[in-house]
Amino acid sequence: MEKNVGETIRNGVVGVLKGTREAAVGIVDLVSAATARALEDVRDVGTSVSSVAVGAVSGAIKAAGEIGADLATVTKNSIVGVIRGVHEVGSVTTDVIRDTVRAAVKGTAKIGGDITSVTKSAVVGAIKGTRDIAISSEDAAAEAAQGIIRAISEVEADAGQAAKNAVKGAIGGVAETSGHLAAVIKDTSKALVLGASEFGGDVASVAENAVLGAVEAAKEIGLSAEESASAAAMGAIEAAKIVGGETGSAIRKAVTGTIGGIKVIVKEPFKKEK
C-alpha cells in the first residue's frame, strides 16, 4: 500500500509541477486528497496511517527529484498535504508527524538532494499543517525534530547542520502561522538533543547548532537573537538533565559562552508572550 500510494502521488505531483497550476496549492491539494482516499480504502485491512503518510511524502519527493523541482517547496507542501489528508479521515498523531518528516529526509537523501534545506522546510510544513488541528506548534516542531534526527542517523548525514536548520524551520513555521515562539524554539532544541542522544549522534554539536540556528533565524526576521539563543539553550539544558552523566555535561558546555556572536544567557525568554 505504501508503494501504491507513493506512485499515485508521484505521478500526480509530476503533473502539477509540469502544469500551469500554482505549485504550492496544487501539491497540498493533491497530496491531501490522495492521502485521504488511500486511508479510506485501507481502513479495514490494517494498514497503518503512518505507512500511508510515508508513502505519500516519499512519492512527492521522488517526483521532485525526477523533474528537478525545488525540494524544499515540495517537502513543505507535501507534508502539509499529508497532515490535512490524515486529519480529514481520522486523527493526526505525533507518530504520523515524526514518520512523515523522517520519510521526507530519507527520501531526499535517496535522490541525492539537499538535506539541509529539506530539514528546515519539513519543520515548517509540520507546523503549518497542524495549525488548525489539536496539535500545538511546540509539539509539531518537536516531533518533526525527532523525525529529522532519526533520519539523519540512518543516512549518516551531518546532524549538526540538520539541527541548525530544524530550529530555523521551527522559527519560520511559527512566523508563518501562530504559536508561542520561545516554547517552540525550546522544545525543538530539546527534541533534537534527546534524539541525538538516543540515536548516537554528536549531542554537543547538535546542541550548539540548535542555538546557532536560533540566532541566525532570529537575525534574519528581526527577532531578539539573545532571547532566541536563550530559548534554544534552555531546551538543550533540559535535555542534558534527562541524559545526565558526561554526555549531559558536554551538552551544557556546548551551549555556554558565545555562539554566533551572541553571548548565551539561559533565562526565561520572551516574557511578554502569552
C-alpha positions, -999 to +999 in steps of 0.1 A: +000+000+000+028+024+009+043+018-026+010+022-044+002+055-026+037+068-034+034+060-071+000+076-073+012+108-056+045+108-076+025+108-109+002+135-096+030+158-084+048+155-117+016+166-134+012+196-110+048+207-114+047+204-151+013+220-155+001+256-151-014+253-116+003+272-088+026+245-074+023+251-037-015+249-037-016+221-062+007+199-042-011+205-010-045+197-026-032+167-045-014+150-016-042+158+008-068+142-014-047+112-023-038+105+014-074+107+025-085+085-004-059+059+004-068+059+041-105+054+033-096+024+010-074+007+036-094+012+068-104-024+070-071-041+061-049-030+089-026-007+070-012+019+094-018+056+089+019+063+091+026+038+063+002+058+040+017+091+051+053+078+045+043+066+010+027+099+002+056+121+011+081+097-004+062+098-037+062+136-037+100+138-030+106+113-058+086+133-082+105+165-074+138+147-079+128+133-113+119+167-128+143+189-109+117+208-089+126+227-057+128+201-030+122+225-001+089+237-016+077+202-024+087+189+010+069+216+029+037+214+009+036+176+007+039+174+045+011+199+049-010+178+024-003+146+043-013+161+076-045+175+062-054+143+044-049+123+076-070+148+096-098+146+071-102+109+077-091+104+113-066+117+139-031+131+133-009+116+159+026+126+168+038+094+152+024+105+119+043+138+121+075+121+131+074+094+105+064+117+077+092+141+083+116+112+087+105+099+053+110+133+037+146+135+048+154+099+039+137+103+005+158+134-001+190+115+007+179+087-016+177+110-046+209+129-036+190+161-027+200+189-003+191+175+031+199+207+050+172+228+031+147+200+034+151+197+072+142+234+075+111+231+052+100+199+068+096+216+102+078+245+086+054+220+069+047+202+102+038+234+120+018+248+091+000+215+086-011+213+122-022+249+125-059+241+126-059+208+145-054+198+181-016+197+180+004+227+192+032+243+173+056+232+200+046+195+197+046+196+159+081+211+158+094+187+185+081+156+167+094+169+134+128+174+150+128+138+163+120+125+128+148+146+114+174+133+138+164+097+134+166+100+096+199+118+098+213+089+119+201+064+093+215+082+062+247+092+081+244+129+073+256+159+093+235+161+125+248+195+134+237+211+102+204+193+104+198+206+139+206+242+129+182+241+100+155+224+121+155+252+145+154+277+117+124+259+103+107+259+137+111+297+139+100+301+103+070+279+108+058+299+138+063+331+117+040+317+090+013+305+115+009+312+152+023+299+184+045+306+213+079+312+198+100+307+229+083+274+236+087+262+200+124+270+200+130+254+234+110+222+226+126+218+192+161+222+207+153+197+234+139+172+210+169+175+188+194+169+216+174+140+231+171+124+196+208+128+190+215+111+224+191+082+216+204+076+181+241+080+188+246+115+173+271+141+183+250+157+210+274+186+217+273+196+180+236+192+178+231+214+209+254+241+198+240+242+163+204+244+177+214+276+194+232+288+163+202+282+142+180+302+166+205+331+164+207+331+127+169+328+121+162+355+147+186+379+129+170+371+096+135+380+106+142+408+132+137+389+165+159+392+195+189+369+189+197+369+226+163+357+236+161+331+208+195+318+218+184+316+254+153+296+245+173+271+224+200+268+251+173+262+277+159+233+257+193+218+253+199+221+291+165+204+298+177+176+276+210+175+294+192+170+327+174+139+313+205+125+296+228+131+326+264+120+331+293+131+310+270+135+280+248+159+299+278+179+309+290+180+273+256+194+262+256+221+289+292+231+280+282+233+243+256+259+249+276+280+273+295+311+262+293+329+228+276+313+199+271+331+165+283+363+181+257+362+208+266+356+245+242+329+256+224+336+289+199+310+299+167+326+313+130+327+307+129+343+272+101+363+256+084+370+290+057+392+274+045+363+253+011+349+264 
